[in-house]
């Protein structure tokens, strides 16, 4: 795990006054990527940053607060990646939706620490800023599914939302199996190919429902 990169892609040059919060979040991201969402403490994060065990409490009430902020930042970055992949549905809404699926898997593989933090405990995040960011990501996906289904008839918002949840479930499953090492191109299990074929099956089923209405 490369600990020399921050959230924003800049090389970390050591902790200095005023950057403790970001430094702790970066440390947590690295520790979660290596040991899982329950595999670190505030003390370990402080040690990695090079500050005293009590220093994190200047910014975070406890470990859960740090994880909540990590999840929020993760969902914000994730949402940006989805919007970029969608690109207003250009050149074709269906192609753009497929790009979003690939962007989902790519994000999970590139940011395992953030991804794990994002999905560690959805109930605990209820009403938090991380939940708001997560809902925004889902809304982006729902706008995309609605745009695709609109080409085949008057799709109800509930149909677009249903497809969005189906694709989200699929993407999360593929991402988790990939991160766990179960999907490997070298062994005939290409995550991108699996994602594409399964997503197409879900999309075709949704299109049939719209056409039959």
ROSE-4610 file (N, C-alpha, C; in Angstrom, 1 decimal, always signed):
// ROSE-4610
residu = [X/X/X/X/X/X/X/X/X/X/X/X/X/X/X/X/X/X/X/X/X/X/X/X/X/X/X/X/X/X/X/X/X/X/X/X/X/X/X/X/X/X/X/X/X/X/X/X/X/X/X/X/X/X/X/X/X/X/X/X/X/X/X/X/X/X/X/X/X/X/X/X/X/X/X/X/X/X/X/X/X/X/X/X/X/X/X/X/X/X/X/X/X/X/X/X/X/X/X/X/X/X/X/X/X/X/X/X/X/X/X/X/X/X/X/X/X/X/X/X/X/X/X/X/X/X/X/X/X/X/X/X/X/X/X/X/X/X/X/X/X/X/X/X/X/X/X/X/X/X/X/X/X/X/X/X/X/X/X/X/X/X/X/X/X/X/X/X/X/X/X/X/X/X/X/X/X/X/X/X/X/X/X/X/X/X/X/X/X/X/X/X/X/X/X/X/X/X/X/X/X/X/X/X/X/X/X/X/X/X/X/X/X/X/X/X/X/X/X/X/X/X/X/X/X/X/X/X/X/X/X/X/X/X/X/X/X/X/X/X/X/X/X/X/X/X/X/X/X/X/X/X/X/X/X/X/X/X/X/X/X/X/X/X/X/X/X/X/X/X/X/X/X/X/X/X/X/X/X/X/X/X/X/X/X/X/X/X/X/X/X/X/X/X/X/X/X/X/X/X/X/X/X/X/X/X/X/X/X/X/X/X/X/X/X/X/X/X/X/X/X/X/X/X/X/X/X/X/X/X/X/X/X/X/X/X/X/X/X/X/X/X/X/X/X/X/X/X/X/X/X/X/X/X/X/X/X/X/X/X/X/X/X/X/X/X/X/X/X/X/X/X/X/X/X/X/X/X/X/X/X/X/X/X/X/X/X/X/X/X/X/X/X/X/X/X/X/X/X/X/X/X/X/X/X/X/X/X/X/X/X/X/X/X/X/X/X/X/X/X/X/X/X/X/X/X/X/X/X/X/X/X/X/X/X/X/X/X/X/X/X/X/X/X/X/X/X/X/X/X/X/X/X/X/X/X/X/X/X/X/X/X/X/X/X/X/X/X/X/X/X/X/X/X/X/X/X/X/X/X/X/X/X/X/X/X/X/X/X/X/X/X/X/X/X/X/X/X/X/X/X/X/X/X/X/X/X/X/X/X/X/X/X/X/X/X/X/X/X/X/X/X/X/X/X/X/X/X/X/X/X/X/X/X/X/X/X/X/X/X/X/X/X/X/X/X/X/X/X/X/X/X/X/X/X/X/X/X/X/X/X/X/X/X/X/X/X/X/X/X/X/X/X/X/X/X/X/X/X/X/X/X/X/X/X/X/X/X/X/X/X/X/X/X/X/X/X/X/X/X/X/X/X/X/X/X/X/X/X/X/X/X/X/X/X/X/X/X/X/X/X/X/X/X/X/X/X/X/X/X/X/X/X/X/X/X/X/X/X]
num = [1/1/1/2/2/2/3/3/3/4/4/4/5/5/5/6/6/6/7/7/7/8/8/8/9/9/9/10/10/10/11/11/11/12/12/12/13/13/13/14/14/14/15/15/15/16/16/16/17/17/17/18/18/18/19/19/19/20/20/20/21/21/21/22/22/22/23/23/23/24/24/24/25/25/25/26/26/26/27/27/27/28/28/28/29/29/29/30/30/30/31/31/31/32/32/32/33/33/33/34/34/34/35/35/35/36/36/36/37/37/37/38/38/38/39/39/39/40/40/40/41/41/41/42/42/42/43/43/43/44/44/44/45/45/45/46/46/46/47/47/47/48/48/48/49/49/49/50/50/50/51/51/51/52/52/52/53/53/53/54/54/54/55/55/55/56/56/56/57/57/57/58/58/58/59/59/59/60/60/60/61/61/61/62/62/62/63/63/63/64/64/64/65/65/65/66/66/66/67/67/67/68/68/68/69/69/69/70/70/70/71/71/71/72/72/72/73/73/73/74/74/74/75/75/75/76/76/76/77/77/77/78/78/78/79/79/79/80/80/80/81/81/81/82/82/82/83/83/83/84/84/84/85/85/85/86/86/86/87/87/87/88/88/88/89/89/89/90/90/90/91/91/91/92/92/92/93/93/93/94/94/94/95/95/95/96/96/96/97/97/97/98/98/98/99/99/99/100/100/100/101/101/101/102/102/102/103/103/103/104/104/104/105/105/105/106/106/106/107/107/107/108/108/108/109/109/109/110/110/110/111/111/111/112/112/112/113/113/113/114/114/114/115/115/115/116/116/116/117/117/117/118/118/118/119/119/119/120/120/120/121/121/121/122/122/122/123/123/123/124/124/124/125/125/125/126/126/126/127/127/127/128/128/128/129/129/129/130/130/130/131/131/131/132/132/132/133/133/133/134/134/134/135/135/135/136/136/136/137/137/137/138/138/138/139/139/139/140/140/140/141/141/141/142/142/142/143/143/143/144/144/144/145/145/145/146/146/146/147/147/147/148/148/148/149/149/149/150/150/150/151/151/151/152/152/152/153/153/153/154/154/154/155/155/155/156/156/156/157/157/157/158/158/158/159/159/159/160/160/160/161/161/161/162/162/162/163/163/163/164/164/164/165/165/165/166/166/166/167/167/167/168/168/168/169/169/169/170/170/170/171/171/171/172/172/172/173/173/173/174/174/174/175/175/175/176/176/176/177/177/177/178/178/178/179/179/179/180/180/180/181/181/181/182/182/182/183/183/183/184/184/184/185/185/185/186/186/186/187/187/187/188/188/188/189/189/189/190/190/190/191/191/191/192/192/192/193/193/193/194/194/194/195/195/195/196/196/196/197/197/197/198/198/198/199/199/199/200/200/200/201/201/201/202/202/202/203/203/203/204/204/204/205/205/205/206/206/206/207/207/207/208/208/208/209/209/209/210/210/210/211/211/211/212/212/212/213/213/213]
x = [+0.8/+0.0/+0.9/+0.6/+1.4/+0.8/+1.6/+1.1/+1.6/+2.1/+2.7/+1.7/+0.5/-0.5/-1.6/-2.2/-3.3/-4.6/-5.7/-7.0/-6.9/-6.2/-6.2/-5.1/-4.3/-3.3/-2.0/-1.8/-0.5/+0.3/+1.6/+2.5/+2.5/+2.4/+2.4/+3.8/+4.1/+5.4/+5.6/+4.7/+4.8/+3.8/+3.4/+2.4/+2.9/+2.1/+2.5/+1.3/+1.4/+0.3/-0.8/-2.0/-3.1/-3.6/-2.9/-3.3/-3.6/-3.7/-3.8/-5.1/-6.2/-7.4/-7.3/-6.7/-6.5/-5.5/-4.5/-3.4/-4.0/-4.9/-5.5/-6.5/-7.2/-8.1/-7.3/-6.1/-5.3/-4.7/-4.3/-3.8/-4.9/-6.1/-7.3/-7.6/-7.5/-7.8/-6.8/-5.5/-4.5/-4.6/-5.0/-5.1/-6.3/-7.4/-8.6/-8.4/-7.6/-7.3/-6.5/-5.6/-4.8/-5.4/-6.2/-6.7/-8.2/-8.9/-10.4/-10.9/-12.2/-12.8/-12.8/-12.6/-12.5/-11.1/-10.1/-8.8/-7.8/-8.4/-7.5/-8.1/-7.3/-7.8/-7.3/-7.9/-7.4/-5.9/-5.5/-4.1/-3.2/-3.6/-2.8/-2.7/-3.9/-3.9/-2.9/-3.0/-2.1/-0.6/-0.3/+1.0/+1.5/+0.7/+1.1/+1.4/+0.6/+0.8/+2.0/+2.2/+3.4/+3.0/+1.8/+1.3/+1.0/+0.7/+0.3/-1.0/-1.3/-2.6/-3.8/-3.6/-4.7/-5.0/-4.0/-4.2/-5.4/-5.8/-7.0/-8.2/-8.3/-9.6/-9.8/-8.8/-9.0/-10.0/-10.1/-11.0/-12.1/-11.9/-12.9/-13.2/-14.5/-14.9/-14.5/-14.5/-14.1/-13.8/-13.5/-13.2/-14.3/-15.6/-16.7/-16.9/-16.5/-16.6/-15.6/-14.4/-13.4/-13.8/-14.4/-14.9/-16.0/-16.9/-18.0/-17.5/-16.5/-15.9/-15.2/-14.5/-13.9/-14.9/-16.0/-17.1/-17.7/-17.9/-18.4/-17.5/-16.2/-15.3/-15.3/-15.4/-15.4/-16.6/-17.8/-19.0/-18.9/-18.3/-18.2/-17.3/-16.2/-15.3/-15.9/-16.6/-17.3/-18.3/-19.1/-20.1/-19.6/-18.4/-17.8/-17.3/-16.9/-16.4/-17.6/-18.8/-20.0/-20.5/-20.5/-20.9/-20.0/-18.7/-17.8/-18.0/-18.2/-18.4/-19.7/-20.8/-22.1/-21.9/-21.2/-21.0/-22.2/-23.3/-24.6/-25.1/-24.8/-25.3/-24.7/-23.5/-22.9/-22.0/-21.9/-22.7/-24.0/-24.2/-25.4/-25.7/-26.9/-27.3/-26.9/-27.1/-26.8/-25.3/-24.5/-23.1/-22.6/-23.2/-22.8/-23.1/-24.2/-24.6/-23.6/-23.1/-22.1/-20.8/-20.5/-19.2/-19.3/-20.5/-20.7/-20.4/-20.8/-20.6/-19.1/-18.4/-16.9/-16.2/-16.8/-16.2/-16.4/-17.5/-17.8/-16.7/-16.5/-15.5/-14.1/-13.8/-12.5/-12.3/-13.3/-13.2/-12.9/-13.6/-13.4/-12.0/-11.5/-10.2/-9.1/-9.3/-8.3/-8.3/-9.5/-9.7/-10.3/-9.6/-10.2/-10.5/-9.6/-9.9/-11.1/-11.3/-12.5/-13.7/-13.6/-14.8/-15.2/-14.3/-14.7/-15.4/-14.8/-15.4/-16.8/-17.1/-18.3/-19.5/-19.1/-20.2/-20.1/-19.4/-19.2/-20.4/-21.3/-22.5/-23.4/-24.3/-25.3/-26.3/-26.7/-27.6/-27.0/-25.8/-25.1/-25.0/-24.9/-24.8/-26.1/-27.2/-28.5/-28.5/-28.9/-29.0/-27.7/-26.6/-25.3/-25.0/-23.9/-23.4/-23.0/-22.5/-22.1/-23.3/-24.5/-25.7/-26.2/-26.1/-26.5/-25.6/-24.3/-23.4/-23.8/-24.1/-24.5/-25.8/-26.8/-28.0/-27.8/-26.9/-26.6/-26.0/-25.2/-24.6/-25.7/-26.6/-27.7/-28.6/-28.8/-29.7/-29.0/-27.7/-27.0/-27.2/-27.1/-27.4/-28.8/-29.8/-31.2/-31.5/-30.9/-31.1/-30.6/-29.5/-29.0/-29.9/-30.4/-31.3/-32.6/-33.1/-34.3/-34.1/-32.9/-32.6/-32.6/-32.0/-31.9/-33.3/-34.1/-35.4/-36.4/-36.2/-37.1/-37.0/-35.9/-35.8/-36.8/-37.3/-38.1/-39.5/-39.9/-41.3/-41.3/-42.5/-42.7/-42.5/-41.2/-40.9/-41.2/-41.9/-42.2/-40.9/-40.9/-39.7/-39.4/-40.4/-40.2/-39.4/-39.6/-38.9/-37.5/-37.2/-35.8/-35.1/-35.8/-35.2/-34.9/-35.9/-35.7/-34.4/-34.3/-33.1/-31.8/-31.9/-30.7/-30.3/-31.2/-30.9/-30.3/-30.9/-30.4/-29.0/-28.7/-27.3/-26.4/-26.8/-26.0/-25.6/-26.6/-26.4/-25.4/-25.6/-24.7/-23.3/-23.1/-21.8/-21.1/-21.9/-21.3/-20.8/-21.6/-21.2/-19.9/-19.9/-18.7/-17.5/-17.7/-16.6/-16.0/-16.9/-16.5/-15.8/-16.3/-15.7/-14.3/-14.2/-12.9/-11.9/-12.3/-11.4/-11.0/-11.9/-11.5/-10.7/-10.4/-9.6/-10.3/-11.6/-12.3/-12.5/-12.5/-12.6/-11.2/-10.7/-9.4/-9.3/-8.9/-8.9/-8.0/-7.0/-6.0/-6.7/-7.8/-8.5/-9.8/-10.0/-11.2/-12.4/-12.1/-13.2/-12.9/-13.1/-12.9/-14.0/-13.7/-14.8/-15.5/-14.8/-15.5/-16.4/-16.0/-16.9/-18.1/-17.9/-19.0/-20.0/-19.4/-20.3/-21.1/-20.5/-21.2/-22.3/-22.0/-23.0/-24.2/-23.9/-25.0/-25.8/-25.1/-25.8/-26.7/-26.3/-27.1/-28.4/-28.2/-29.4/-30.4/-29.9/-30.9/-31.5/-30.7/-31.3/-32.3/-32.0/-33.0/-34.3/-34.2/-35.4/-36.2/-35.5/-36.2/-36.9/-36.2/-36.7/-38.0/-38.0/-39.2/-40.3/-40.1/-41.2/-41.8/-40.9/-41.4/-42.2/-41.7/-42.4/-43.8/-43.9/-45.1/-46.2/-45.8/-46.7/-47.9]
y = [-1.2/+0.0/+1.2/+2.1/+3.3/+4.4/+4.8/+5.8/+7.1/+7.3/+8.6/+9.5/+9.0/+9.7/+10.2/+11.4/+11.8/+11.6/+12.0/+11.9/+12.7/+13.7/+14.6/+14.3/+13.2/+12.8/+13.6/+14.3/+15.0/+14.2/+14.2/+13.5/+14.1/+13.3/+13.7/+14.0/+15.2/+15.6/+15.7/+15.0/+15.0/+15.9/+15.6/+16.4/+17.8/+18.8/+20.1/+20.8/+21.9/+22.5/+22.9/+22.6/+22.9/+21.8/+20.7/+19.6/+18.3/+18.4/+17.2/+16.4/+17.1/+16.4/+15.6/+16.2/+15.5/+14.4/+14.6/+13.6/+12.4/+12.6/+11.5/+10.7/+11.4/+10.7/+9.9/+10.4/+9.7/+8.5/+8.6/+7.4/+6.4/+6.8/+5.9/+5.2/+5.9/+5.3/+4.2/+4.5/+3.5/+2.3/+2.5/+1.4/+0.6/+1.2/+0.4/-0.4/+0.2/-0.6/-1.9/-1.8/-2.9/-3.9/-3.4/-4.2/-4.3/-3.6/-3.7/-2.5/-2.3/-1.1/-1.2/-2.4/-2.6/-2.8/-2.7/-3.0/-1.9/-0.8/+0.2/+1.0/+1.7/+2.6/+4.0/+4.9/+6.3/+6.4/+5.6/+5.6/+5.2/+4.1/+3.7/+4.8/+5.5/+6.5/+7.6/+8.0/+9.0/+8.6/+7.4/+6.9/+7.0/+6.6/+6.7/+8.1/+9.1/+10.5/+11.0/+10.5/+11.0/+12.0/+11.9/+12.8/+11.9/+12.6/+11.9/+11.2/+10.3/+9.5/+10.4/+11.5/+12.4/+13.4/+13.6/+14.6/+14.5/+13.2/+13.1/+13.7/+13.7/+14.2/+15.7/+16.4/+17.8/+17.9/+16.9/+16.9/+15.9/+14.8/+13.7/+13.2/+13.1/+12.7/+11.3/+10.4/+9.1/+8.4/+7.2/+6.4/+6.5/+6.3/+6.3/+7.7/+8.7/+10.1/+10.2/+9.6/+9.6/+8.8/+7.6/+6.7/+7.4/+8.1/+8.8/+9.9/+10.6/+11.6/+11.0/+9.8/+9.1/+8.6/+8.1/+7.7/+8.8/+10.0/+11.1/+11.5/+11.6/+12.0/+11.0/+9.7/+8.6/+8.7/+8.9/+9.1/+10.3/+11.4/+12.6/+12.3/+11.7/+11.4/+10.3/+9.4/+8.3/+9.0/+9.9/+10.6/+11.4/+12.0/+12.8/+11.8/+10.6/+9.7/+9.2/+9.0/+8.5/+9.6/+10.9/+12.0/+12.1/+12.0/+12.1/+11.0/+9.8/+8.6/+8.8/+9.3/+9.5/+10.6/+11.7/+12.7/+13.1/+13.4/+13.8/+12.9/+11.6/+10.6/+10.6/+11.2/+11.2/+10.0/+9.5/+9.9/+9.2/+8.2/+7.4/+7.1/+7.2/+7.0/+5.6/+4.6/+3.2/+3.0/+3.5/+3.4/+4.2/+5.3/+6.1/+5.4/+4.7/+3.9/+2.8/+2.1/+1.1/+1.6/+2.8/+3.5/+3.7/+4.0/+4.2/+2.9/+1.8/+0.5/+0.2/+0.5/+0.3/+1.3/+2.5/+3.5/+3.0/+2.4/+1.9/+0.9/-0.1/-1.1/-0.5/+0.4/+1.0/+1.8/+2.5/+3.2/+2.3/+1.2/+0.3/-0.3/-0.6/-1.2/-0.1/+1.1/+2.1/+2.7/+2.6/+3.2/+2.2/+1.1/+0.1/+0.6/+1.5/+2.0/+2.9/+3.8/+4.6/+3.8/+2.8/+2.0/+1.2/+0.6/-0.1/+0.8/+2.0/+2.9/+3.3/+3.4/+3.9/+2.9/+1.6/+0.6/-0.2/+0.4/-0.4/-0.5/+0.6/+0.5/+1.6/+1.2/+2.1/+2.7/+1.8/+2.2/+3.3/+3.1/+4.1/+5.4/+5.4/+6.7/+7.4/+6.8/+7.4/+8.9/+9.8/+11.2/+12.0/+11.3/+11.9/+12.5/+13.3/+13.9/+12.8/+11.7/+10.6/+10.0/+9.9/+9.4/+10.3/+11.6/+12.6/+12.4/+12.2/+12.0/+10.7/+9.7/+8.4/+8.5/+9.2/+9.4/+10.2/+11.2/+11.9/+11.0/+10.1/+9.1/+8.2/+7.8/+6.9/+7.7/+9.0/+9.9/+10.0/+10.1/+10.2/+9.0/+7.8/+6.5/+6.5/+6.9/+6.9/+7.8/+8.9/+9.8/+9.1/+8.4/+7.7/+6.5/+5.8/+4.7/+5.2/+6.3/+7.0/+7.4/+8.0/+8.5/+7.3/+6.2/+5.0/+4.4/+4.2/+3.6/+4.5/+5.8/+6.7/+6.5/+6.0/+5.7/+4.6/+3.8/+2.7/+2.8/+3.9/+4.2/+5.1/+5.3/+6.2/+5.4/+5.5/+4.7/+5.5/+4.8/+5.5/+5.7/+6.7/+6.9/+5.7/+5.0/+3.8/+2.7/+2.6/+1.7/+2.0/+3.3/+3.8/+3.6/+3.8/+3.6/+2.1/+1.3/-0.2/-0.6/-0.2/-0.6/+0.0/+1.2/+1.8/+0.9/+0.5/-0.4/-1.7/-2.2/-3.5/-3.4/-2.3/-2.1/-1.8/-1.1/-0.8/-2.1/-3.0/-4.2/-5.1/-5.1/-5.9/-5.3/-4.0/-3.4/-3.6/-3.5/-3.7/-5.2/-6.1/-7.5/-7.8/-7.3/-7.5/-6.8/-5.6/-4.9/-5.7/-6.2/-6.9/-8.2/-8.9/-10.2/-9.9/-8.8/-8.4/-8.1/-7.3/-6.9/-8.0/-9.0/-10.2/-11.2/-10.9/-11.8/-12.9/-12.9/-14.1/-13.9/-12.6/-12.4/-12.0/-12.7/-12.5/-12.8/-11.8/-12.0/-13.2/-13.4/-14.5/-15.9/-16.0/-17.2/-17.2/-16.4/-16.4/-15.6/-14.8/-14.1/-12.6/-12.0/-10.6/-9.8/-9.0/-8.2/-7.3/-6.7/-5.8/-6.6/-7.8/-8.6/-9.1/-9.5/-10.0/-8.9/-7.7/-6.5/-6.2/-6.2/-5.8/-6.8/-8.1/-9.1/-9.1/-9.0/-9.0/-7.7/-6.6/-5.3/-5.3/-5.9/-5.9/-6.8/-7.8/-8.7/-7.9/-7.2/-6.4/-5.3/-4.7/-3.6/-4.1/-5.2/-5.8/-6.2/-6.7/-7.0/-5.8/-4.7/-3.4/-2.9/-3.0/-2.5/-3.3/-4.5/-5.4/-4.9/-4.6/-4.2/-2.9/-2.0/-0.7/-0.8/-1.7/-1.9/-2.5/-3.3/-4.1/-3.3/-2.1/-1.3/-0.7]
z = [+0.0/+0.0/+0.0/-0.9/-1.0/-0.1/+0.9/+1.9/+1.6/+0.4/+0.0/-0.7/-0.9/-1.7/-0.8/-1.0/-0.2/-1.0/-0.5/-1.2/-2.5/-2.6/-3.7/-4.7/-4.5/-5.5/-5.3/-4.2/-4.0/-3.0/-3.3/-2.4/-1.0/+0.0/+1.4/+1.8/+2.3/+2.7/+4.2/+4.9/+6.4/+7.0/+8.2/+8.9/+9.3/+9.1/+9.6/+10.1/+10.8/+11.5/+10.5/+10.9/+10.0/+9.1/+9.0/+8.1/+8.9/+10.2/+11.0/+10.6/+10.4/+10.0/+8.8/+7.7/+6.5/+6.6/+7.4/+7.6/+8.3/+9.3/+10.0/+9.1/+8.2/+7.3/+6.3/+5.8/+4.9/+5.6/+6.9/+7.6/+7.7/+8.1/+8.2/+6.9/+5.8/+4.5/+4.2/+4.5/+4.3/+5.2/+6.5/+7.4/+7.1/+6.7/+6.3/+5.1/+4.1/+2.9/+3.2/+4.2/+4.6/+5.5/+6.5/+7.5/+7.6/+6.8/+6.8/+7.7/+7.6/+8.3/+9.8/+10.4/+11.8/+12.3/+11.3/+11.6/+12.0/+12.6/+13.0/+14.2/+14.9/+16.0/+15.8/+16.5/+16.5/+16.9/+17.8/+18.3/+17.1/+16.4/+15.2/+14.1/+13.9/+12.9/+13.4/+14.7/+15.2/+15.1/+15.4/+15.3/+13.8/+12.9/+11.5/+11.0/+11.6/+11.2/+11.9/+13.1/+13.9/+15.0/+15.5/+16.6/+17.8/+18.9/+20.1/+20.0/+20.9/+20.8/+21.1/+21.8/+22.1/+21.0/+20.1/+19.0/+18.1/+17.7/+16.9/+17.4/+18.8/+19.4/+19.2/+18.7/+18.3/+17.2/+16.4/+15.2/+15.2/+15.9/+15.9/+17.3/+17.5/+18.9/+19.2/+18.2/+18.4/+17.0/+17.0/+15.8/+14.8/+15.3/+14.4/+13.6/+14.3/+13.7/+12.5/+12.8/+11.7/+10.5/+10.8/+9.8/+9.0/+9.7/+9.0/+8.1/+8.5/+7.6/+6.4/+6.6/+5.6/+4.6/+5.1/+4.2/+3.4/+4.0/+3.3/+2.2/+2.4/+1.4/+0.3/+0.7/-0.3/-1.2/-0.7/-1.5/-2.4/-1.9/-2.8/-4.0/-3.7/-4.8/-5.7/-5.2/-5.9/-6.8/-6.3/-7.0/-8.2/-8.0/-9.0/-10.2/-9.8/-10.8/-11.7/-11.0/-11.7/-12.7/-12.2/-13.0/-14.2/-14.0/-15.1/-16.1/-15.6/-16.5/-17.3/-16.7/-17.3/-18.4/-18.2/-19.2/-19.9/-19.1/-19.7/-20.8/-20.6/-21.5/-22.9/-23.1/-24.4/-24.6/-25.9/-27.1/-27.1/-26.2/-26.2/-24.8/-24.3/-22.9/-22.4/-23.3/-22.9/-22.7/-23.7/-23.6/-22.3/-22.0/-20.9/-19.6/-19.5/-18.4/-18.2/-19.3/-19.2/-18.6/-19.0/-18.5/-17.0/-16.5/-15.1/-14.3/-14.9/-14.2/-14.1/-15.2/-15.2/-14.3/-14.2/-13.3/-11.8/-11.5/-10.2/-9.8/-10.6/-10.3/-10.2/-11.1/-11.1/-9.8/-9.3/-8.1/-6.9/-6.8/-5.7/-5.7/-6.9/-7.0/-6.7/-7.1/-6.9/-5.5/-4.8/-3.5/-2.5/-2.2/-1.3/+0.1/+0.6/+1.9/+2.0/+1.0/+1.0/+0.7/-0.2/-0.5/+0.7/+1.4/+2.6/+3.7/+3.8/+4.8/+4.4/+3.1/+2.6/+2.9/+3.0/+3.1/+4.4/+5.4/+6.6/+7.4/+7.5/+8.3/+7.9/+7.0/+6.4/+7.5/+8.4/+9.4/+10.4/+10.7/+11.6/+10.9/+9.5/+8.8/+8.5/+9.0/+8.7/+9.2/+8.4/+8.7/+8.7/+8.4/+8.4/+7.1/+7.0/+5.8/+4.8/+5.3/+4.4/+3.8/+4.5/+3.8/+2.8/+3.0/+2.0/+0.7/+0.9/-0.3/-1.0/-0.2/-0.8/-1.6/-1.1/-1.8/-3.1/-3.1/-4.3/-5.3/-4.9/-5.9/-6.5/-5.7/-6.2/-7.1/-6.8/-7.7/-9.0/-9.1/-10.3/-11.2/-10.5/-11.2/-11.7/-10.8/-11.2/-12.4/-12.4/-13.6/-14.9/-14.8/-15.9/-16.4/-15.4/-15.8/-16.4/-15.8/-16.3/-17.8/-18.1/-19.4/-20.4/-20.0/-20.9/-21.1/-20.1/-20.2/-21.0/-20.9/-21.6/-23.1/-23.6/-25.1/-25.5/-24.6/-24.9/-24.5/-24.0/-23.5/-22.3/-21.8/-20.7/-19.4/-19.0/-17.8/-16.5/-15.6/-14.3/-13.5/-12.7/-11.8/-11.0/-10.6/-9.7/-10.5/-11.8/-12.7/-12.8/-13.0/-13.1/-11.8/-10.6/-9.3/-9.1/-9.5/-9.3/-10.1/-11.3/-12.1/-11.5/-11.0/-10.3/-9.1/-8.3/-7.2/-7.6/-8.7/-9.2/-9.7/-10.4/-10.9/-9.8/-8.8/-7.6/-6.9/-6.7/-6.0/-6.8/-8.2/-9.0/-8.9/-9.0/-9.0/-7.7/-6.6/-5.3/-5.2/-5.6/-5.5/-6.3/-7.6/-8.4/-7.8/-7.2/-6.6/-5.4/-4.6/-3.4/-3.7/-4.7/-5.1/-5.7/-6.4/-7.1/-6.0/-5.0/-4.0/-3.1/-3.0/-2.2/-3.0/-4.2/-5.0/-5.7/-5.7/-6.3/-7.8/-8.3/-9.7/-10.2/-11.2/-11.7/-13.2/-14.0/-15.4/-15.8/-15.1/-15.4/-15.2/-14.5/-14.3/-14.9/-15.9/-16.7/-16.1/-15.0/-14.4/-14.5/-15.6/-15.8/-15.2/-14.2/-13.5/-14.5/-15.5/-16.4/-17.3/-17.8/-18.6/-17.9/-16.6/-15.8/-15.6/-15.3/-15.0/-16.3/-17.4/-18.6/-19.0/-18.9/-19.3/-18.3/-17.0/-16.0/-16.1/-16.3/-16.4/-17.6/-18.7/-19.9/-19.7/-18.9/-18.6/-17.8/-16.8/-16.0/-16.8/-17.6/-18.5/-19.4/-20.1/-21.0/-20.3/-19.1/-18.4/-18.1/-17.7/-17.4/-18.7/-19.8/-21.1/-21.4/-21.2/-21.5/-20.6/-19.4/-18.5/-19.0/-19.4/-19.9/-21.2/-22.1/-23.3/-23.1/-22.1/-21.8/-21.1/-20.6/-19.8/-20.7]
